[in-house]
Amino acid sequence: MATHKSALKAHRQSLKNRDRNRQLRSRLRGALKGIRSTIDASDQAGTKSAVQATVSLIDKMASKGIIHRNAAGRYKSRLSARVKARQSA
């Protein structure tokens, strides 16, 4: 372990950032799981608002660097494809 003041502070900051990122990633995973179950339940009214909220959360995570922007695009694309397939069925 480093003994310089700056290194100790950087370590403390990295621990805080890791915890924050872990919470945000967990929140994102929960939201994705929830929206998938909403889509599969064929709840048309709830699906539209839930998709908007989830897409907003995905964009927020990508802008903060929690997930990669291509991963964010992939999540949004798969969600919209799932919604469209469910509506046509």
Secondary structure, 3 states (H helix, E strand, C coil): CCCCHHHHHHHHHHHHHHHHHHHHHHHHHHHHHHHHHHHHCCCHHHHHHHHHHHHHHHHHHHHHCCCCHHHHHHHHHHHHHHHHHHHHC
